[in-house]
């Protein structure tokens, strides 16, 4: 008997060690105890999910029981959700109702988050606010030195995001001033740019999609946001299979899993089939070995390898533009995309082949020479991007040594660039094999 008890305790010990390897349970932390109590008061039944710290994904939720396909992962009552309805029933409601021109649902939610954060201990939403990230790593929050190390197409989008948030702030200043009667301090210091940036990132990275009927007190932008405390601790995995929606019968937001998950493992949801550039732009993270990842080829890079003396060059560019073949040209895990090949095929048409451009866009083979030149050009672009990525990685490692304060941001861009490098090297290999097969 003794022997078996020893074996059981060894087993228990092993399981205990295993659970710590998977993730460290954080339910005992005060902020999670307060959040759970707050949710319970709003009708949330304790689920099998526990907040935990994972070595690869950071903060997330682990399951305390094995999950099977078809199991309900979490059900969050409507009372726990933060929506524009919540905002309108707060003291901000009357100010929003009378403001002209009407504010957007997004600005209403941002305003509420900033006001509640400012209220501190007095806020009814304090237990939720306490577990929200203090800082974000969306491009809008990245230092300029870091943004300059992003791949060119993403760098452009990052600049657009920064401009958009800045314009949102400038256009909301008058509305923020109108809220002065609600605050002892000056609204200019409460609703400053960094407060709006934090609120915007909170909404952009954490809201679930939930359609609300159009209200006259808001502008015409779609009202589709809901912040979901606790549920928003679930991390993204491109391989997760889940079904998520608001259930009108139970008046709860529910997530059901379509796959299995072992006890003590992290439970994931999927935000959609996004590549890493999109994940970084919208959510401020990258997923390693992401099957949806792509490396984008900008139109400048595309045209760099074509003879400027080609008489049909301008006509070719104009055809590509008209047929939307200058955007979304990519290299993926399976090599160059069909769109990239097609654009390069059209640019490689000889003077005597130019009249066949329509057939090129349909994917027809025009000539062996055209096929060969397309392959050569694709390989050159691929190698150029490999070199550019390696240069960026070198700059990142030098900056990491010199700028300790930017380490987190730089590590994120480094992860993106390393994934890009893997994709480009795989594509170069595929192109080399194709080349050998055709020569």
C-alpha positions as CSV (number, residue, x, y, z in Angstrom):
1,X,0.0,0.0,0.0
2,X,2.8,2.4,0.9
3,X,4.3,1.9,-2.5
4,X,1.2,2.9,-4.3
5,X,0.7,6.0,-2.1
6,X,4.3,7.1,-3.0
7,X,3.4,6.6,-6.6
8,X,0.3,8.7,-6.3
9,X,2.1,11.5,-4.5
10,X,4.8,11.4,-7.2
11,X,2.1,11.5,-9.8
12,X,0.5,14.5,-8.0
13,X,3.9,16.2,-7.9
14,X,4.5,15.6,-11.6
15,X,1.0,17.0,-12.4
16,X,1.7,20.0,-10.2
17,X,5.1,20.6,-11.9
18,X,3.4,20.1,-15.3
19,X,0.7,22.7,-14.5
20,X,3.4,25.2,-13.7
21,X,5.2,24.5,-16.9
22,X,1.9,25.1,-18.8
23,X,1.1,28.3,-16.9
24,X,1.2,29.7,-13.4
25,X,-2.2,30.1,-11.9
26,X,-2.8,33.8,-10.8
27,X,-6.4,33.5,-9.3
28,X,-5.0,34.3,-5.9
29,X,-3.9,37.8,-7.0
30,X,-6.1,40.5,-5.4
31,X,-7.0,42.2,-8.8
32,X,-8.5,38.9,-10.0
33,X,-10.3,38.1,-6.7
34,X,-11.9,41.6,-6.9
35,X,-12.8,41.1,-10.6
36,X,-14.3,37.7,-10.0
37,X,-16.4,39.0,-7.1
38,X,-17.5,42.0,-9.2
39,X,-18.5,39.7,-12.1
40,X,-20.4,37.4,-9.7
41,X,-22.4,40.4,-8.4
42,X,-23.5,40.9,-12.1
43,X,-24.6,37.4,-12.6
44,X,-21.5,35.7,-13.9
45,X,-21.3,32.0,-12.9
46,X,-17.7,30.9,-12.1
47,X,-16.4,28.9,-15.1
48,X,-13.5,26.5,-15.4
49,X,-11.2,29.2,-16.5
50,X,-8.4,30.6,-14.3
51,X,-6.2,33.6,-15.0
52,X,-2.6,32.4,-15.5
53,X,0.8,33.6,-16.6
54,X,2.2,31.6,-19.6
55,X,5.8,31.8,-20.6
56,X,5.2,32.3,-24.3
57,X,1.9,34.2,-24.5
58,X,2.0,36.2,-21.2
59,X,-1.3,36.6,-19.4
60,X,-4.1,34.3,-20.4
61,X,-6.8,31.9,-19.2
62,X,-6.2,28.2,-18.4
63,X,-8.9,25.6,-18.0
64,X,-9.2,23.5,-14.9
65,X,-10.9,20.7,-16.7
66,X,-10.4,19.0,-20.1
67,X,-12.6,20.7,-22.8
68,X,-14.2,18.7,-25.6
69,X,-15.4,20.0,-29.0
70,X,-18.9,21.5,-28.5
71,X,-18.2,22.6,-24.9
72,X,-19.2,26.1,-23.6
73,X,-16.0,27.9,-22.7
74,X,-17.5,31.0,-21.1
75,X,-20.8,32.8,-20.9
76,X,-20.7,36.4,-19.9
77,X,-24.0,38.1,-18.9
78,X,-25.1,41.3,-20.7
79,X,-24.8,43.1,-17.3
80,X,-21.0,42.5,-17.4
81,X,-20.5,44.0,-20.9
82,X,-19.4,47.6,-21.4
83,X,-21.3,49.1,-24.4
84,X,-22.5,52.4,-25.6
85,X,-25.7,51.6,-23.6
86,X,-23.5,51.6,-20.4
87,X,-22.1,55.0,-21.4
88,X,-25.6,56.6,-22.1
89,X,-26.9,55.4,-18.7
90,X,-23.9,57.1,-16.9
91,X,-23.6,60.8,-16.1
92,X,-22.0,61.3,-19.5
93,X,-25.3,60.3,-21.2
94,X,-27.1,63.7,-21.1
95,X,-23.9,65.5,-22.5
96,X,-23.7,63.0,-25.4
97,X,-27.4,63.3,-26.2
98,X,-27.2,67.1,-26.6
99,X,-23.8,67.4,-28.4
100,X,-23.9,68.4,-32.0
101,X,-22.6,67.1,-34.4
102,X,-23.1,63.8,-32.7
103,X,-20.0,61.9,-31.4
104,X,-19.1,58.4,-32.7
105,X,-19.8,55.3,-30.6
106,X,-16.0,54.9,-30.4
107,X,-15.5,58.3,-28.9
108,X,-18.4,57.7,-26.4
109,X,-16.6,54.5,-25.2
110,X,-13.2,56.3,-25.1
111,X,-14.7,59.1,-23.1
112,X,-16.3,56.7,-20.6
113,X,-13.0,54.7,-20.1
114,X,-11.0,57.9,-19.5
115,X,-13.6,59.3,-17.1
116,X,-13.9,56.1,-15.1
117,X,-10.1,55.7,-14.9
118,X,-9.9,59.3,-13.6
119,X,-12.6,58.5,-11.0
120,X,-10.3,55.9,-9.5
121,X,-11.7,54.3,-6.3
122,X,-15.2,55.9,-7.0
123,X,-15.6,54.1,-10.3
124,X,-18.1,51.2,-10.5
125,X,-15.9,49.7,-13.1
126,X,-12.7,49.8,-11.0
127,X,-12.2,46.0,-10.7
128,X,-12.2,45.8,-14.5
129,X,-10.0,48.9,-15.1
130,X,-7.5,47.4,-12.6
131,X,-6.8,44.4,-14.8
132,X,-6.6,46.4,-18.1
133,X,-3.0,46.9,-19.5
134,X,-1.4,50.1,-18.5
135,X,0.4,50.4,-21.8
136,X,0.0,48.9,-25.3
137,X,2.2,48.0,-28.2
138,X,0.0,48.9,-31.2
139,X,2.0,51.0,-33.7
140,X,0.3,54.2,-32.5
141,X,2.2,53.7,-29.2
142,X,5.5,52.7,-30.7
143,X,8.5,55.2,-30.6
144,X,9.5,56.6,-34.0
145,X,12.8,54.7,-33.9
146,X,10.9,51.5,-33.6
147,X,8.3,52.3,-36.3
148,X,11.1,53.0,-38.8
149,X,12.2,49.3,-38.4
150,X,8.8,48.0,-39.5
151,X,8.5,46.5,-43.0
152,X,7.6,49.3,-45.5
153,X,3.9,48.5,-46.1
154,X,3.3,48.2,-42.3
155,X,5.3,51.3,-41.6
156,X,2.9,53.2,-43.9
157,X,-0.2,51.8,-42.1
158,X,1.4,52.6,-38.7
159,X,1.8,56.2,-39.8
160,X,-1.9,56.3,-40.9
161,X,-3.0,54.8,-37.6
162,X,-1.0,57.5,-35.7
163,X,-2.6,60.3,-37.9
164,X,-6.1,58.9,-37.4
165,X,-5.8,58.7,-33.6
166,X,-4.4,62.3,-33.5
167,X,-7.2,63.6,-35.7
168,X,-9.7,61.8,-33.5
169,X,-8.3,63.6,-30.5
170,X,-8.2,67.0,-32.2
171,X,-11.8,66.6,-33.4
172,X,-13.1,65.6,-29.9
173,X,-11.4,68.4,-27.9
174,X,-14.5,70.6,-28.0
175,X,-16.8,67.7,-26.8
176,X,-14.4,66.9,-24.0
177,X,-14.5,70.6,-22.9
178,X,-18.3,70.4,-22.7
179,X,-18.0,67.9,-19.9
180,X,-16.3,70.4,-17.6
181,X,-19.4,70.6,-15.2
182,X,-18.8,67.0,-14.3
183,X,-15.2,67.5,-13.1
184,X,-13.4,69.5,-10.5
185,X,-10.1,69.5,-12.5
186,X,-9.7,71.0,-16.0
187,X,-11.0,68.6,-18.7
188,X,-7.9,69.4,-20.8
189,X,-5.7,67.6,-18.2
190,X,-8.0,64.6,-17.8
191,X,-8.8,64.1,-21.5
192,X,-5.3,64.6,-22.9
193,X,-3.8,62.9,-25.9
194,X,-2.1,60.0,-24.0
195,X,-5.4,59.3,-22.2
196,X,-7.2,59.1,-25.5
197,X,-4.5,56.9,-27.0
198,X,-4.8,54.5,-24.1
199,X,-8.6,54.3,-24.3
200,X,-8.5,53.9,-28.1
201,X,-6.0,51.0,-27.8
202,X,-8.1,49.4,-25.1
203,X,-11.2,49.4,-27.4
204,X,-9.3,48.5,-30.6
205,X,-7.5,45.5,-29.1
206,X,-10.1,44.2,-26.7
207,X,-13.6,44.7,-27.9
208,X,-15.8,41.9,-29.1
209,X,-18.1,42.4,-32.1
210,X,-21.7,43.0,-31.0
211,X,-24.1,44.9,-33.2
212,X,-26.3,47.5,-31.5
213,X,-29.2,49.4,-33.1
214,X,-28.5,52.8,-34.5
215,X,-29.1,55.7,-32.0
216,X,-29.8,59.2,-33.1
217,X,-27.4,60.6,-30.4
218,X,-24.4,59.0,-32.2
219,X,-22.9,59.6,-35.6
220,X,-23.5,57.1,-38.4
221,X,-20.4,54.9,-37.8
222,X,-21.5,51.4,-36.9
223,X,-22.0,50.7,-33.2
224,X,-20.5,47.3,-32.9
225,X,-18.3,47.4,-29.8
226,X,-18.5,45.7,-26.4
227,X,-15.8,45.3,-23.8
228,X,-16.0,41.9,-22.1
229,X,-14.3,41.8,-18.7
230,X,-12.5,38.4,-18.0
231,X,-13.4,37.0,-21.4
232,X,-10.9,39.5,-22.9
233,X,-8.1,37.7,-21.1
234,X,-8.4,34.9,-23.7
235,X,-5.4,35.1,-26.1
236,X,-5.4,34.6,-29.9
237,X,-4.1,31.5,-31.7
238,X,-4.5,31.2,-35.5
239,X,-5.3,27.4,-34.9
240,X,-8.1,27.9,-32.4
241,X,-11.5,26.9,-33.5
242,X,-14.3,28.6,-31.6
243,X,-17.8,29.9,-32.1
244,X,-18.5,33.3,-30.4
245,X,-21.7,35.3,-30.4
246,X,-24.3,37.1,-28.2
247,X,-27.0,34.7,-27.3
248,X,-30.4,36.5,-27.4
249,X,-32.1,33.8,-25.3
250,X,-29.6,33.8,-22.4
251,X,-28.7,37.5,-22.9
252,X,-25.1,36.5,-22.6
253,X,-22.0,36.6,-24.8
254,X,-20.9,33.0,-25.3
255,X,-17.8,31.2,-26.6
256,X,-18.0,27.6,-27.6
257,X,-15.0,25.5,-28.6
258,X,-14.8,23.3,-31.7
259,X,-11.6,21.6,-30.6
260,X,-10.2,19.8,-27.5
261,X,-8.1,21.4,-24.8
262,X,-6.3,19.4,-22.0
263,X,-6.7,20.2,-18.3
264,X,-4.4,23.1,-17.2
265,X,-3.7,24.1,-20.8
266,X,-4.2,27.7,-22.1
267,X,-7.6,28.2,-23.8
268,X,-7.3,30.2,-27.0
269,X,-9.8,32.0,-29.3
270,X,-9.2,33.1,-32.8
271,X,-9.6,36.7,-33.9
272,X,-9.7,35.7,-37.5
273,X,-7.3,34.5,-40.2
274,X,-5.0,37.5,-39.8
275,X,-1.4,37.7,-40.9
276,X,1.2,39.0,-38.4
277,X,1.3,42.5,-39.9
278,X,-2.5,42.8,-39.3
279,X,-2.1,41.3,-35.8
280,X,0.6,43.8,-34.9
281,X,-1.3,46.8,-36.4
282,X,-4.7,46.0,-34.7
283,X,-3.7,44.2,-31.6
284,X,0.0,44.9,-30.8
285,X,1.3,41.3,-31.0
286,X,2.6,38.7,-33.4
287,X,1.8,35.0,-33.5
288,X,4.8,32.7,-34.1
289,X,4.4,30.1,-36.9
290,X,1.3,31.8,-38.0
291,X,0.0,29.9,-41.1
292,X,-1.7,33.1,-42.4
293,X,1.5,35.1,-42.3
294,X,2.7,36.9,-45.4
295,X,5.4,39.3,-46.4
296,X,4.1,42.2,-48.5
297,X,5.8,43.5,-51.6
298,X,5.3,47.3,-52.0
299,X,4.7,48.7,-55.5
300,X,8.0,50.6,-55.2
301,X,9.9,47.3,-54.6
302,X,8.0,45.6,-57.4
303,X,8.9,48.3,-60.0
304,X,12.5,48.6,-58.8
305,X,13.5,45.6,-60.9
306,X,11.9,46.6,-64.2
307,X,13.9,48.4,-66.9
308,X,12.8,52.1,-66.9
309,X,13.4,52.1,-70.7
310,X,10.6,49.6,-71.3
311,X,8.3,51.6,-73.7
312,X,5.2,49.9,-72.3
313,X,6.2,50.4,-68.7
314,X,3.6,53.2,-67.9
315,X,0.8,51.3,-69.8
316,X,1.6,48.1,-67.8
317,X,1.6,50.0,-64.5
318,X,-1.7,51.6,-65.4
319,X,-3.2,48.2,-66.2
320,X,-2.1,46.8,-62.9
321,X,-3.5,49.8,-61.1
322,X,-6.9,49.5,-62.9
323,X,-7.2,45.8,-62.1
324,X,-6.1,46.2,-58.5
325,X,-2.8,44.3,-59.0
326,X,-0.5,46.7,-57.2
327,X,-1.8,45.9,-53.7
328,X,-1.7,42.7,-51.6
329,X,1.2,41.2,-53.4
330,X,2.8,38.7,-51.0
331,X,5.2,35.9,-50.3
332,X,3.8,33.2,-48.0
333,X,4.9,29.9,-46.5
334,X,4.0,28.3,-49.9
335,X,6.1,30.8,-51.9
336,X,5.0,33.8,-54.0
337,X,1.3,34.4,-54.2
338,X,-0.6,34.0,-57.5
339,X,-1.3,37.8,-57.4
340,X,2.5,38.6,-57.2
341,X,3.3,36.2,-60.0
342,X,0.6,37.6,-62.2
343,X,1.7,41.2,-61.6
344,X,5.3,40.2,-62.4
345,X,4.2,38.2,-65.5
346,X,2.4,41.3,-66.9
347,X,5.5,43.5,-66.2
348,X,7.7,40.9,-68.0
349,X,5.7,40.8,-71.2
350,X,7.8,41.5,-74.3
351,X,6.9,44.3,-76.7
352,X,5.5,41.6,-79.1
353,X,3.5,40.0,-76.3
354,X,1.9,43.1,-74.8
355,X,-1.4,42.6,-76.6
356,X,-1.9,39.4,-74.5
357,X,-2.1,41.3,-71.2
358,X,-5.7,40.2,-70.6
359,X,-4.7,36.5,-70.9
360,X,-1.9,37.2,-68.4
361,X,-4.4,38.5,-65.8
362,X,-6.4,35.3,-66.3
363,X,-3.3,33.2,-65.5
364,X,-2.5,31.9,-69.0
365,X,1.0,31.0,-70.0
366,X,2.2,33.5,-72.7
367,X,5.7,32.1,-73.5
368,X,8.6,30.2,-72.0
369,X,10.6,33.4,-72.0
370,X,8.0,35.3,-70.1
371,X,7.7,32.5,-67.5
372,X,11.5,32.4,-67.0
373,X,11.8,36.1,-66.7
374,X,9.0,36.2,-64.1
375,X,10.8,33.6,-62.1
376,X,14.1,35.5,-62.2
377,X,12.4,38.7,-61.2
378,X,10.5,37.1,-58.3
379,X,13.7,35.5,-57.0
380,X,15.5,38.9,-57.2
381,X,12.7,40.6,-55.2
382,X,12.7,37.8,-52.7
383,X,16.5,38.1,-52.2
384,X,16.2,41.9,-51.9
385,X,13.6,41.5,-49.1
386,X,15.8,38.9,-47.4
387,X,18.7,41.3,-47.3
388,X,16.5,44.2,-46.2
389,X,15.0,42.0,-43.3
390,X,18.5,40.9,-42.2
391,X,19.6,44.6,-42.1
392,X,16.6,45.5,-40.0
393,X,17.3,42.6,-37.6
394,X,20.9,43.8,-37.2
395,X,19.7,47.3,-36.4
396,X,17.2,45.9,-33.9
397,X,19.8,43.9,-32.0
398,X,22.1,47.0,-31.9
399,X,19.3,49.2,-30.6
400,X,18.3,46.6,-28.0
401,X,21.8,46.9,-26.5
402,X,21.7,50.7,-26.5
403,X,18.1,51.5,-25.6
404,X,16.9,49.5,-22.6
405,X,13.6,51.5,-22.4
406,X,12.6,50.3,-26.0
407,X,13.4,46.6,-25.4
408,X,9.7,45.4,-25.3
409,X,8.8,47.3,-28.4
410,X,12.0,46.2,-30.3
411,X,11.4,42.5,-29.3
412,X,8.0,42.7,-30.9
413,X,9.3,44.1,-34.2
414,X,12.1,41.5,-34.1
415,X,9.6,38.7,-33.7
416,X,7.7,40.0,-36.8
417,X,11.0,40.4,-38.8
418,X,12.2,36.9,-37.8
419,X,8.9,35.3,-39.0
420,X,9.2,37.3,-42.3
421,X,12.8,36.0,-42.7
422,X,11.6,32.4,-42.4
423,X,8.9,33.0,-45.0
424,X,11.2,34.6,-47.4
425,X,13.9,31.9,-47.0
426,X,11.2,29.2,-47.6
427,X,10.0,31.2,-50.7
428,X,13.6,31.5,-52.0
429,X,13.9,27.7,-51.7
430,X,10.6,27.1,-53.6
431,X,11.7,29.5,-56.4
432,X,15.1,27.8,-56.7
433,X,13.4,24.4,-57.1
434,X,10.9,25.9,-59.7
435,X,13.9,27.4,-61.5
436,X,15.7,24.1,-61.7
437,X,12.5,22.4,-62.9
438,X,12.1,24.8,-65.8
439,X,15.7,25.1,-67.0
